[in-house]
Each structure stands twice: as C-alpha cells, then as structure tokens.
Amino acid sequence: MATLVKFVKDKDGDCKGEITAVFPQLKWNRRQMGNDTVTCYAHLGQHSAAHIEWVKECTEPAAPAEYAPLKSELESIGYNLKICK
C-alpha cells in the first residue's frame, strides 16, 4: 500500500528552501496533538511533527527536481510513495 506524501519547501526564514515530506494521512500523536499535526520527514531531523497551519502558511509545493533526493531517501528506507498535491 502506498503512503501519500506531499513535498514542500520553506518559503522564508532560516530554513528557506529546505524540502520536507509531509504525510497528510499520518497523524502525529493524535492523543496529545489532536488532528492538526501530521507526520513529516526531512534530511536533518528525519521523522517529526508538522502542524497543518505551518504547511499551509509557511511552505509552497516543491518541484520534482527539488524533492528527488528526499524521495530517494524515503524509498531507500522502505516507503512506497504516492505523491499528492
């Protein structure tokens, strides 16, 4: 079964241009964080939480050439990805 993923990049700040994989269907610690936090993955830090408002307000879609290395990294650790917009 494929895991839905959205690749985004930070729009500004210290992390401007950093690519993050956001898994919109994988809630992060729903008991403590509710439904507003999803799982994400980045080269540095790897799996973590992302608030959906951060994704909406502080990121923009990444181009395939930008996210290709992160996509390869995720696939190398066993992910079967289905990219969503």
N, C-alpha and C positions, 0 to 999 in steps of 0.2 A: 504494500500500500504506500502510495506517495504521500509525502509531507508537504503541505502548502507552505510556500515561502515567498516573501516579498523582500527584494533587495533595495535598500535605501541608502542615501548618503546625507551626512550632516550638512546643513545649509550655511552655518556660520559658527563663530566661536573657535575655541582651541582645537576642536575636532573637525573643523570644516573639511569636507571631502572624504571623511572616514566612512567606509562602507560597513553596513550592518545588515545581517539577515534577520528578518522579523518573521516569526511563525504565528500568524494570526489565530490559528485554532488551538494553539498550545498555551493555555493559561498558566501563569507563573504564580504558584502558591495561592490558589483561589481562596483558601480559608482565611488567610491573613490579608491578602491584597484585593480581594473581590474580582470582578470581571474586567477591570480596567487595566490589568497588567498582563502582558504576554511574554513568552519566551523569545529571546533574541540570541544572536551569536555574532561575535566579532573576532578578528585575528587575535587581538590583545584582550584578555579577559574571558574569552570563549563564551560559554553559556551564561546568560544573565537575564534580568528582567527589563522590560521596556514598557513604560506607560503609553497607552494608546494616544494620549494627547501629545506626547513628545513626538511620536511617529507622524501625527497629522501636522503639527505646527513647526517642527524643527528639522524635518527631513524632506527630501524630494526623491523621486524614483532614480535609481542608479541605472546606467546604461549597461548592456551586456558585457562590453569590454571592461567596464569598471568593476563589475562584480565577479567576473570569471575566476580570479584566484580564490575568492572566498567560496564560491560554488564548488570548485575543485576540492578545496579543503573539507567542506562538509561531506561531499561524496566519498572522500577518502576515509572518513570515519564511519561510513555506513548509511548515510542519508540517501534516500531515493526521493528527489525533489520534484515538485510541480510548482513552477513559477506562476505567481498570480500578480495582478496589477493592483 
